[in-house]
């Protein structure tokens, strides 16, 4: 009887013994499953919009008003969900498994690699993905994702945001983001 109670106590205590890998990978697992099953809004809540904005806009982030920064985050997440998630969802149709590495935690930030195995009948794929996350409250949120070494945010910043900001600043950027979102109005995030 005492042995049974000890075993039960150990099993109940296991969640409290979760390590850094579990803390950092939990929101990533939620994002993968949310995107996979069409729950895009749940996935977007786990992205660190403020940190993404700071990275994407650099020094211009501080020059924006609170309203501009808030709108940027809203517009960016809508666009990201409408453009990226359908493509990711298509790949995840044949998702086999995701294996997470041990994270590197520095203060409130962490990076963690993963191997995503896609078991397509025509071609098996193994994707190496690295996530940059930040602690927000009691859990982590994603700042950036690098697939095969290519940073998602760096490409968006260098190829899109910087030229737009150089051309017309915050007003131009937000105007173009609104227009693109209106263009994609048939894609509804759920």
Order of alpha helices (4+ residues) and beta strands (2+ residues): alpha-alpha-alpha-alpha-alpha-alpha-beta-beta-beta-beta-beta-beta-alpha-alpha
